[in-house]
Amino acid sequence: MATKPASQQPDYSAVQAKAAPSLDWTPQRPVTVTKHAKPDWKYGDGATDSLHKPHVEIDPFAPGRPMLHNYTLLISGIAPRPIGLLSTASKTGAENLAPFSYFQLVDHDPPVFVVGFSGRVARPKDTLRNLAETRECTINTVSEHMVEAVNAASLDAPRGVSEWAVAGLHRAPSATVRPARVRESVFSIEGRVLKTVDYEASRPSVAAHGRLALIEATRFWVREDAVDEKGSEIDLEVLRPVGQLGGASYARVTETFELPRTKWKTATESVGSGLRELVAGSENK
């Protein structure tokens, strides 16, 4: 069993108080490119580790298992997760700004995103309430330079309190929807709700529910210094995305590696790939 769960990080206050240069934030740290883990990997080689490590079986619905354990297990195991900073407005114009890590791009034609909401039936999140009323929003990416402000926007402020003011972020006008986009975001997407899907909690006594919102993009906004001339690619050095981990931890991208995907025809015809022999051998078994 693991001796140090991801949630047992060093004490936050102690880390912030230490006068150690190695702990200081390095702004605009260059994104370096390395080789991948095993450059000499060949078809059929499998993974480089973990084959003989034992696993623990966990029933998410086991009697007596707190749902909080599922939550902490999932957010520490499905990581890093992209963060979508959603800007919405009610029919009366009341605005809301909130970050979500139950968020993902699911298609590009049409461009569609999914956002997951969990909570109690009697207290739907303001974002979800606004989406139900107007079916409009903007989705804003989260970069290093704005992470503290985005974290502040997650504060459980009472309805009517402006997360824009709490976070200190600035509005930018949208073209196809009413909610404003976040000016500080490198990449923003205007969108409309295509469909929502409801599901009930596993324990009816909890009186909780979940909802998925599928959102189709209607307009993209990219910072001029981040996008190429064709409007087809965003520079990672400018985007500098932040992902969410378990507990209160976040991740930044400071190192990448490339691993191109190969077409079947190319791979089978490539001398030395071993794929043709591997397939022939498996068919004979």
TAHUTA-V185064 format. One record per helix or strand. SS is the DSSP state (2 for helix, 1 for strand). FROM is the first residue (numbers start at 1). LEN is the number of residues. If there is no record, write none. Layout:
BEGIN
SS;FROM;LEN  SS;FROM;LEN
END
This chain:
BEGIN
2;12;6  2;21;3  1;32;3  2;67;11  1;81;2  1;84;6  1;95;6  1;103;6  1;111;10  2;126;9  1;136;5  1;143;1  2;144;10  2;163;5  1;171;2  1;181;2  1;187;14  2;204;3  1;208;15  2;224;3  1;227;1  1;234;1  2;236;4  1;241;4  1;250;3  1;255;3  2;264;6  2;275;9
END
